[in-house]
Amino acid sequence: MTGCGAVTGTAPRNAPSATTPTPGDPATAAAPGPPGGADTARPAGPPGGGQTAQGRAGAEPRPPALIPGLGPRTLAWIPDNARQVLVVTGRGRDANRSEAVLHTHTGSGWQAGPSWPARNALKGWTDDHRAGDLRSPVGVFTLGDAGGLLPDPGTELPYDRSDGFAVSGTGFAGEPLAGSFDYVVAIDYNRVPGTSPLDLTRPLGADKGGGIWLHVDHDGPTQGCVSLAERHMRDLLRALDPDLHPVIVMGDAGSLSR
């Protein structure tokens, strides 16, 4: 399985059942980089987590308006040039249901889009994600690469249409996984930005996981990804604009409010 807790190797066409996750299955981590790196945003949580996108020379001033629900620490980790912020707020530290809202900066402040129901990992959230822990990583990460089993729905992001996104099996609630990867946006956590979501390079190593995506909801919790209804994934793909340097801010409400 290449996403939502993917193991290393070539991209398979079928994924194992989420009811029997492979021991050591990666679920994601942020790749390291020096301050000012352009590849991903700094994750929330203790040092050692991931790449930074803060403090770029010549970066535009941060917008003055705040985004509801985000505290000063989380806001400080959003890159200065980000003008699209997808906020995924978990209902609780150990909850696997959440809410997603895309905020776009208009020049005078942040404008929130509609609220979309979302799901996250089976056991909730963590500041220190490890392979196979069945928790989604808390943090701020860039969004730059998309793909899926279905044709490009009209996104401006680079889009890899591939049969490698085919998946089968059942999830934690016995729900079918088929179609989960019809549309995917890679979350830049322990991956190389600028590559297909199917790329298996893990800069921090397999123990920190890999393959954390936004993907189509299969009516059950994920291994580490964030999932949205198919129509909302299409809306998101059409809305994301690489010129606006989109990022995702994800985690439980308590963590994001710090």
Phi and psi in degrees as GROMACS dihedral restraints (atoms count N, CA, C in turn):
[ dihedral_restraints ]
;  ai    aj    ak    al  type     phi  dphi    fc
    3     4     5     6     1   -96.2    20    10
    4     5     6     7     1   -14.6    20    10
    6     7     8     9     1  -130.0    20    10
    7     8     9    10     1   165.8    20    10
    9    10    11    12     1    55.9    20    10
   10    11    12    13     1    49.5    20    10
   12    13    14    15     1   100.9    20    10
   13    14    15    16     1    43.8    20    10
   15    16    17    18     1   -76.0    20    10
   16    17    18    19     1   145.7    20    10
   18    19    20    21     1   -90.4    20    10
   19    20    21    22     1   163.7    20    10
   21    22    23    24     1   -79.2    20    10
   22    23    24    25     1   164.3    20    10
   24    25    26    27     1   122.5    20    10
   25    26    27    28     1  -169.6    20    10
   27    28    29    30     1   -74.2    20    10
   28    29    30    31     1   156.3    20    10
   30    31    32    33     1   -72.6    20    10
   31    32    33    34     1   112.9    20    10
   33    34    35    36     1   -79.6    20    10
   34    35    36    37     1   162.2    20    10
   36    37    38    39     1   -86.4    20    10
   37    38    39    40     1   -22.1    20    10
   39    40    41    42     1  -122.8    20    10
   40    41    42    43     1   144.9    20    10
   42    43    44    45     1  -108.6    20    10
   43    44    45    46     1   148.2    20    10
   45    46    47    48     1   -69.5    20    10
   46    47    48    49     1   158.3    20    10
   48    49    50    51     1   -62.6    20    10
   49    50    51    52     1   138.0    20    10
   51    52    53    54     1   -70.0    20    10
   52    53    54    55     1   -13.3    20    10
   54    55    56    57     1   -75.1    20    10
   55    56    57    58     1   -16.4    20    10
   57    58    59    60     1  -131.9    20    10
   58    59    60    61     1    67.3    20    10
   60    61    62    63     1   -61.5    20    10
   61    62    63    64     1   140.8    20    10
   63    64    65    66     1   -68.3    20    10
   64    65    66    67     1   130.6    20    10
   66    67    68    69     1   -54.9    20    10
   67    68    69    70     1   133.0    20    10
   69    70    71    72     1    82.3    20    10
   70    71    72    73     1     6.1    20    10
   72    73    74    75     1   -56.4    20    10
   73    74    75    76     1   125.1    20    10
   75    76    77    78     1   -66.3    20    10
   76    77    78    79     1   151.0    20    10
   78    79    80    81     1  -133.1    20    10
   79    80    81    82     1   -14.0    20    10
   81    82    83    84     1   139.5    20    10
   82    83    84    85     1   155.1    20    10
   84    85    86    87     1  -159.7    20    10
   85    86    87    88     1   158.3    20    10
   87    88    89    90     1   -89.0    20    10
   88    89    90    91     1   135.1    20    10
   90    91    92    93     1   -74.9    20    10
   91    92    93    94     1   141.4    20    10
   93    94    95    96     1   -75.5    20    10
   94    95    96    97     1   156.3    20    10
   96    97    98    99     1  -168.2    20    10
   97    98    99   100     1   156.6    20    10
   99   100   101   102     1   -70.6    20    10
  100   101   102   103     1   155.5    20    10
  102   103   104   105     1   -52.9    20    10
  103   104   105   106     1   136.1    20    10
  105   106   107   108     1    90.9    20    10
  106   107   108   109     1     0.5    20    10
  108   109   110   111     1   -66.6    20    10
  109   110   111   112     1   147.2    20    10
  111   112   113   114     1   -95.5    20    10
  112   113   114   115     1     2.0    20    10
  114   115   116   117     1   -87.8    20    10
  115   116   117   118     1   -30.9    20    10
  117   118   119   120     1  -161.7    20    10
  118   119   120   121     1   165.4    20    10
  120   121   122   123     1   -87.4    20    10
  121   122   123   124     1   161.3    20    10
  123   124   125   126     1   -70.6    20    10
  124   125   126   127     1   129.9    20    10
  126   127   128   129     1   -77.6    20    10
  127   128   129   130     1   151.7    20    10
  129   130   131   132     1   -73.1    20    10
  130   131   132   133     1   158.7    20    10
  132   133   134   135     1   111.2    20    10
  133   134   135   136     1  -173.9    20    10
  135   136   137   138     1   -68.1    20    10
  136   137   138   139     1   160.1    20    10
  138   139   140   141     1   -57.5    20    10
  139   140   141   142     1   156.9    20    10
  141   142   143   144     1   100.6    20    10
  142   143   144   145     1     0.0    20    10
  144   145   146   147     1   -82.8    20    10
  145   146   147   148     1   -49.4    20    10
  147   148   149   150     1  -171.9    20    10
  148   149   150   151     1  -165.0    20    10
  150   151   152   153     1   -73.4    20    10
  151   152   153   154     1   156.2    20    10
  153   154   155   156     1  -115.8    20    10
  154   155   156   157     1   153.0    20    10
  156   157   158   159     1  -138.3    20    10
  157   158   159   160     1    37.2    20    10
  159   160   161   162     1  -117.6    20    10
  160   161   162   163     1   145.6    20    10
  162   163   164   165     1    81.1    20    10
  163   164   165   166     1    27.3    20    10
  165   166   167   168     1   -68.3    20    10
  166   167   168   169     1   138.4    20    10
  168   169   170   171     1   -64.6    20    10
  169   170   171   172     1   131.3    20    10
  171   172   173   174     1    78.4    20    10
  172   173   174   175     1     9.4    20    10
  174   175   176   177     1   -67.8    20    10
  175   176   177   178     1   148.9    20    10
  177   178   179   180     1   -66.9    20    10
  178   179   180   181     1   152.9    20    10
  180   181   182   183     1   -60.4    20    10
  181   182   183   184     1   147.3    20    10
  183   184   185   186     1   -66.1    20    10
  184   185   186   187     1   138.3    20    10
  186   187   188   189     1   -57.4    20    10
  187   188   189   190     1   143.2    20    10
  189   190   191   192     1   -73.1    20    10
  190   191   192   193     1   -29.7    20    10
  192   193   194   195     1   -76.4    20    10
  193   194   195   196     1   149.2    20    10
  195   196   197   198     1   -95.9    20    10
  196   197   198   199     1   162.5    20    10
  198   199   200   201     1  -104.0    20    10
  199   200   201   202     1   125.6    20    10
  201   202   203   204     1   -55.2    20    10
  202   203   204   205     1   138.1    20    10
  204   205   206   207     1    89.7    20    10
  205   206   207   208     1   -10.1    20    10
  207   208   209   210     1  -103.1    20    10
  208   209   210   211     1   126.1    20    10
  210   211   212   213     1   -84.3    20    10
  211   212   213   214     1   176.6    20    10
  213   214   215   216     1   -61.2    20    10
  214   215   216   217     1   -37.0    20    10
  216   217   218   219     1   -65.4    20    10
  217   218   219   220     1   -46.3    20    10
  219   220   221   222     1   -65.1    20    10
  220   221   222   223     1   -43.9    20    10
  222   223   224   225     1   -60.5    20    10
  223   224   225   226     1   -35.6    20    10
  225   226   227   228     1   -67.1    20    10
  226   227   228   229     1   -21.5    20    10
  228   229   230   231     1   -90.1    20    10
  229   230   231   232     1    -5.4    20    10
  231   232   233   234     1   -78.5    20    10
  232   233   234   235     1   129.6    20    10
  234   235   236   237     1   -56.1    20    10
  235   236   237   238     1   145.5    20    10
  237   238   239   240     1   -60.2    20    10
  238   239   240   241     1   -30.0    20    10
  240   241   242   243     1   -94.4    20    10
  241   242   243   244     1     2.1    20    10
  243   244   245   246     1   -70.0    20    10
  244   245   246   247     1   125.4    20    10
  246   247   248   249     1  -119.2    20    10
  247   248   249   250     1     2.3    20    10
  249   250   251   252     1  -133.7    20    10
  250   251   252   253     1   126.4    20    10
  252   253   254   255     1  -131.7    20    10
  253   254   255   256     1   113.1    20    10
  255   256   257   258     1   -90.0    20    10
  256   257   258   259     1   112.6    20    10
  258   259   260   261     1   -98.9    20    10
  259   260   261   262     1   118.4    20    10
  261   262   263   264     1  -111.0    20    10
  262   263   264   265     1   111.6    20    10
  264   265   266   267     1  -109.8    20    10
  265   266   267   268     1   117.5    20    10
  267   268   269   270     1   -75.9    20    10
  268   269   270   271     1   149.0    20    10
  270   271   272   273     1   -71.0    20    10
  271   272   273   274     1   -22.3    20    10
  273   274   275   276     1  -170.4    20    10
  274   275   276   277     1   166.6    20    10
  276   277   278   279     1   -58.7    20    10
  277   278   279   280     1   -36.4    20    10
  279   280   281   282     1  -107.9    20    10
  280   281   282   283     1    13.2    20    10
  282   283   284   285     1   -91.2    20    10
  283   284   285   286     1   151.1    20    10
  285   286   287   288     1  -112.5    20    10
  286   287   288   289     1    16.8    20    10
  288   289   290   291     1  -117.6    20    10
  289   290   291   292     1   146.3    20    10
  291   292   293   294     1  -151.2    20    10
  292   293   294   295     1  -176.6    20    10
  294   295   296   297     1  -134.2    20    10
  295   296   297   298     1   138.2    20    10
  297   298   299   300     1  -119.6    20    10
  298   299   300   301     1   134.2    20    10
  300   301   302   303     1  -136.9    20    10
  301   302   303   304     1   128.2    20    10
  303   304   305   306     1   -92.4    20    10
  304   305   306   307     1   120.5    20    10
  306   307   308   309     1  -105.1    20    10
  307   308   309   310     1   131.9    20    10
  309   310   311   312     1  -122.0    20    10
  310   311   312   313     1   133.8    20    10
  312   313   314   315     1   -82.7    20    10
  313   314   315   316     1   128.9    20    10
  315   316   317   318     1   -94.6    20    10
  316   317   318   319     1    -5.8    20    10
  318   319   320   321     1   110.4    20    10
  319   320   321   322     1   -29.8    20    10
  321   322   323   324     1  -114.7    20    10
  322   323   324   325     1   -11.3    20    10
  324   325   326   327     1   169.6    20    10
  325   326   327   328     1   179.1    20    10
  327   328   329   330     1   -87.9    20    10
  328   329   330   331     1   133.4    20    10
  330   331   332   333     1  -111.7    20    10
  331   332   333   334     1   124.1    20    10
  333   334   335   336     1   -87.9    20    10
  334   335   336   337     1   138.7    20    10
  336   337   338   339     1   -86.6    20    10
  337   338   339   340     1  -167.3    20    10
  339   340   341   342     1   -68.5    20    10
  340   341   342   343     1   157.7    20    10
  342   343   344   345     1   -89.5    20    10
  343   344   345   346     1   129.2    20    10
  345   346   347   348     1  -114.9    20    10
  346   347   348   349     1   132.0    20    10
  348   349   350   351     1   -62.6    20    10
  349   350   351   352     1   142.2    20    10
  351   352   353   354     1  -140.0    20    10
  352   353   354   355     1   164.6    20    10
  354   355   356   357     1  -126.6    20    10
  355   356   357   358     1   155.4    20    10
  357   358   359   360     1  -134.9    20    10
  358   359   360   361     1  -161.9    20    10
  360   361   362   363     1   -65.5    20    10
  361   362   363   364     1   154.2    20    10
  363   364   365   366     1   -50.6    20    10
  364   365   366   367     1   -43.6    20    10
  366   367   368   369     1   -99.0    20    10
  367   368   369   370     1     6.5    20    10
  369   370   371   372     1   102.2    20    10
  370   371   372   373     1  -130.7    20    10
  372   373   374   375     1  -127.6    20    10
  373   374   375   376     1   158.1    20    10
  375   376   377   378     1  -151.0    20    10
  376   377   378   379     1   147.6    20    10
  378   379   380   381     1   -83.3    20    10
  379   380   381   382     1   -14.1    20    10
  381   382   383   384     1  -134.7    20    10
  382   383   384   385     1    75.2    20    10
  384   385   386   387     1   -65.4    20    10
  385   386   387   388     1   139.9    20    10
  387   388   389   390     1  -130.5    20    10
  388   389   390   391     1   151.3    20    10
  390   391   392   393     1   -56.3    20    10
  391   392   393   394     1   129.2    20    10
  393   394   395   396     1    80.5    20    10
  394   395   396   397     1     6.0    20    10
  396   397   398   399     1   -81.1    20    10
  397   398   399   400     1    -6.8    20    10
  399   400   401   402     1    58.6    20    10
  400   401   402   403     1    35.3    20    10
  402   403   404   405     1  -127.6    20    10
  403   404   405   406     1   146.9    20    10
  405   406   407   408     1   -85.9    20    10
  406   407   408   409     1   142.7    20    10
  408   409   410   411     1   -73.6    20    10
  409   410   411   412     1   135.6    20    10
  411   412   413   414     1   -82.4    20    10
  412   413   414   415     1   133.0    20    10
  414   415   416   417     1   165.3    20    10
  415   416   417   418     1  -172.4    20    10
  417   418   419   420     1  -122.9    20    10
  418   419   420   421     1   120.8    20    10
  420   421   422   423     1  -138.5    20    10
  421   422   423   424     1   145.7    20    10
  423   424   425   426     1   -74.9    20    10
  424   425   426   427     1   156.3    20    10
  426   427   428   429     1  -125.5    20    10
  427   428   429   430     1   115.5    20    10
  429   430   431   432     1  -140.1    20    10
  430   431   432   433     1   -11.1    20    10
  432   433   434   435     1  -133.6    20    10
  433   434   435   436     1   138.9    20    10
  435   436   437   438     1  -132.8    20    10
  436   437   438   439     1   173.5    20    10
  438   439   440   441     1   176.4    20    10
  439   440   441   442     1  -172.8    20    10
  441   442   443   444     1   162.5    20    10
  442   443   444   445     1   171.0    20    10
  444   445   446   447     1   -73.2    20    10
  445   446   447   448     1   -31.0    20    10
  447   448   449   450     1   -91.1    20    10
  448   449   450   451     1   160.9    20    10
  450   451   452   453     1   -61.3    20    10
  451   452   453   454     1   158.4    20    10
  453   454   455   456     1   -52.2    20    10
  454   455   456   457     1   123.5    20    10
  456   457   458   459     1   -82.6    20    10
  457   458   459   460     1     0.8    20    10
  459   460   461   462     1   117.0    20    10
  460   461   462   463     1    32.7    20    10
  462   463   464   465     1   -85.9    20    10
  463   464   465   466     1   154.9    20    10
  465   466   467   468     1   -90.7    20    10
  466   467   468   469     1    -7.3    20    10
  468   469   470   471     1   -74.8    20    10
  469   470   471   472     1   152.0    20    10
  471   472   473   474     1   -56.1    20    10
  472   473   474   475     1   132.5    20    10
  474   475   476   477     1  -127.0    20    10
  475   476   477   478     1   122.1    20    10
  477   478   479   480     1  -103.1    20    10
  478   479   480   481     1   101.5    20    10
  480   481   482   483     1   -84.3    20    10
  481   482   483   484     1   117.8    20    10
  483   484   485   486     1  -150.1    20    10
  484   485   486   487     1   144.9    20    10
  486   487   488   489     1   -67.8    20    10
  487   488   489   490     1   -11.8    20    10
  489   490   491   492     1   -65.6    20    10
  490   491   492   493     1   -12.0    20    10
  492   493   494   495     1   -89.3    20    10
  493   494   495   496     1     0.3    20    10
  495   496   497   498     1   -66.6    20    10
  496   497   498   499     1   142.2    20    10
  498   499   500   501     1  -145.1    20    10
  499   500   501   502     1   149.4    20    10
  501   502   503   504     1  -138.2    20    10
  502   503   504   505     1  -173.2    20    10
  504   505   506   507     1    94.7    20    10
  505   506   507   508     1  -170.6    20    10
  507   508   509   510     1  -127.7    20    10
  508   509   510   511     1   156.3    20    10
  510   511   512   513     1   -92.4    20    10
  511   512   513   514     1  -169.2    20    10
  513   514   515   516     1   -62.6    20    10
  514   515   516   517     1   -29.6    20    10
  516   517   518   519     1   -98.4    20    10
  517   518   519   520     1    12.0    20    10
  519   520   521   522     1    81.8    20    10
  520   521   522   523     1     7.0    20    10
  522   523   524   525     1   -77.1    20    10
  523   524   525   526     1   146.1    20    10
  525   526   527   528     1   -67.5    20    10
  526   527   528   529     1   139.9    20    10
  528   529   530   531     1   -90.2    20    10
  529   530   531   532     1   -10.8    20    10
  531   532   533   534     1   -55.0    20    10
  532   533   534   535     1   132.5    20    10
  534   535   536   537     1    90.4    20    10
  535   536   537   538     1    -5.4    20    10
  537   538   539   540     1   -60.3    20    10
  538   539   540   541     1   -32.5    20    10
  540   541   542   543     1  -108.1    20    10
  541   542   543   544     1    28.1    20    10
  543   544   545   546     1   -60.6    20    10
  544   545   546   547     1   -37.8    20    10
  546   547   548   549     1  -134.6    20    10
  547   548   549   550     1   136.1    20    10
  549   550   551   552     1  -141.8    20    10
  550   551   552   553     1   140.5    20    10
  552   553   554   555     1  -123.9    20    10
  553   554   555   556     1   123.1    20    10
  555   556   557   558     1   -72.6    20    10
  556   557   558   559     1   133.0    20    10
  558   559   560   561     1   -92.7    20    10
  559   560   561   562     1   124.6    20    10
  561   562   563   564     1   -75.8    20    10
  562   563   564   565     1    73.6    20    10
  564   565   566   567     1  -129.1    20    10
  565   566   567   568     1   109.1    20    10
  567   568   569   570     1    56.0    20    10
  568   569   570   571     1    48.8    20    10
  570   571   572   573     1  -145.7    20    10
  571   572   573   574     1   170.8    20    10
  573   574   575   576     1   -98.8    20    10
  574   575   576   577     1   109.6    20    10
  576   577   578   579     1   -59.9    20    10
  577   578   579   580     1   151.3    20    10
  579   580   581   582     1    87.9    20    10
  580   581   582   583     1    10.2    20    10
  582   583   584   585     1  -123.0    20    10
  583   584   585   586     1   166.6    20    10
  585   586   587   588     1   -60.0    20    10
  586   587   588   589     1   148.1    20    10
  588   589   590   591     1   -54.9    20    10
  589   590   591   592     1   -22.5    20    10
  591   592   593   594     1   -77.9    20    10
  592   593   594   595     1   -11.1    20    10
  594   595   596   597     1   -62.1    20    10
  595   596   597   598     1   133.4    20    10
  597   598   599   600     1  -101.8    20    10
  598   599   600   601     1    10.0    20    10
  600   601   602   603     1   -66.9    20    10
  601   602   603   604     1   129.6    20    10
  603   604   605   606     1  -124.2    20    10
  604   605   606   607     1    94.4    20    10
  606   607   608   609     1   -56.4    20    10
  607   608   609   610     1   -31.8    20    10
  609   610   611   612     1   -92.3    20    10
  610   611   612   613     1     0.0    20    10
  612   613   614   615     1    96.0    20    10
  613   614   615   616     1   160.7    20    10
  615   616   617   618     1   -65.5    20    10
  616   617   618   619     1   -27.0    20    10
  618   619   620   621     1   -66.6    20    10
  619   620   621   622     1   -20.6    20    10
  621   622   623   624     1   -91.7    20    10
  622   623   624   625     1     3.7    20    10
  624   625   626   627     1    82.4    20    10
  625   626   627   628     1  -173.7    20    10
  627   628   629   630     1   176.2    20    10
  628   629   630   631     1   164.1    20    10
  630   631   632   633     1    78.8    20    10
  631   632   633   634     1    35.2    20    10
  633   634   635   636     1   -84.5    20    10
  634   635   636   637     1   119.9    20    10
  636   637   638   639     1  -126.8    20    10
  637   638   639   640     1   161.3    20    10
  639   640   641   642     1   -88.0    20    10
  640   641   642   643     1   128.9    20    10
  642   643   644   645     1  -149.7    20    10
  643   644   645   646     1  -179.1    20    10
  645   646   647   648     1   -73.0    20    10
  646   647   648   649     1   133.9    20    10
  648   649   650   651     1   -66.0    20    10
  649   650   651   652     1   131.5    20    10
  651   652   653   654     1  -106.4    20    10
  652   653   654   655     1    21.8    20    10
  654   655   656   657     1    67.1    20    10
  655   656   657   658     1    36.9    20    10
  657   658   659   660     1  -166.1    20    10
  658   659   660   661     1   166.5    20    10
  660   661   662   663     1   -65.8    20    10
  661   662   663   664     1   161.0    20    10
  663   664   665   666     1  -103.3    20    10
  664   665   666   667     1   176.8    20    10
  666   667   668   669     1   -84.8    20    10
  667   668   669   670     1   -18.7    20    10
  669   670   671   672     1   179.1    20    10
  670   671   672   673     1   -14.3    20    10
  672   673   674   675     1   -80.1    20    10
  673   674   675   676     1   179.5    20    10
  675   676   677   678     1  -117.0    20    10
  676   677   678   679     1   131.8    20    10
  678   679   680   681     1  -122.1    20    10
  679   680   681   682     1   147.4    20    10
  681   682   683   684     1  -130.6    20    10
  682   683   684   685     1   158.2    20    10
  684   685   686   687     1   -56.5    20    10
  685   686   687   688     1   150.3    20    10
  687   688   689   690     1   -55.8    20    10
  688   689   690   691     1   -43.0    20    10
  690   691   692   693     1   -64.6    20    10
  691   692   693   694     1   -33.4    20    10
  693   694   695   696     1   -74.4    20    10
  694   695   696   697     1   -32.5    20    10
  696   697   698   699     1   -64.0    20    10
  697   698   699   700     1   -41.1    20    10
  699   700   701   702     1   -62.3    20    10
  700   701   702   703     1   -44.9    20    10
  702   703   704   705     1   -59.8    20    10
  703   704   705   706     1   -42.9    20    10
  705   706   707   708     1   -64.2    20    10
  706   707   708   709     1   -45.3    20    10
  708   709   710   711     1   -60.6    20    10
  709   710   711   712     1   -39.1    20    10
  711   712   713   714     1   -72.9    20    10
  712   713   714   715     1   -25.2    20    10
  714   715   716   717     1   -85.5    20    10
  715   716   717   718     1   -34.2    20    10
  717   718   719   720     1   -65.1    20    10
  718   719   720   721     1   132.4    20    10
  720   721   722   723     1  -126.6    20    10
  721   722   723   724     1   114.2    20    10
  723   724   725   726     1   -58.9    20    10
  724   725   726   727     1   -25.8    20    10
  726   727   728   729     1   -68.7    20    10
  727   728   729   730     1   -17.4    20    10
  729   730   731   732     1   -98.3    20    10
  730   731   732   733     1     4.9    20    10
  732   733   734   735     1    51.8    20    10
  733   734   735   736     1    61.7    20    10
  735   736   737   738     1   -67.0    20    10
  736   737   738   739     1   146.0    20    10
  738   739   740   741     1  -134.2    20    10
  739   740   741   742     1   160.9    20    10
  741   742   743   744     1  -113.2    20    10
  742   743   744   745     1   133.5    20    10
  744   745   746   747     1  -110.1    20    10
  745   746   747   748     1   117.0    20    10
  747   748   749   750     1  -136.2    20    10
  748   749   750   751     1   140.9    20    10
  750   751   752   753     1   158.3    20    10
  751   752   753   754     1   177.1    20    10
  753   754   755   756     1   -72.3    20    10
  754   755   756   757     1   157.1    20    10
  756   757   758   759     1   -57.2    20    10
  757   758   759   760     1   -39.6    20    10
  759   760   761   762     1   -62.9    20    10
  760   761   762   763     1   -42.3    20    10
  762   763   764   765     1   -66.8    20    10
  763   764   765   766     1   -42.6    20    10
  765   766   767   768     1   -70.4    20    10
  766   767   768   769     1   -22.7    20    10
  768   769   770   771     1   -81.4    20    10
  769   770   771   772     1    -6.7    20    10
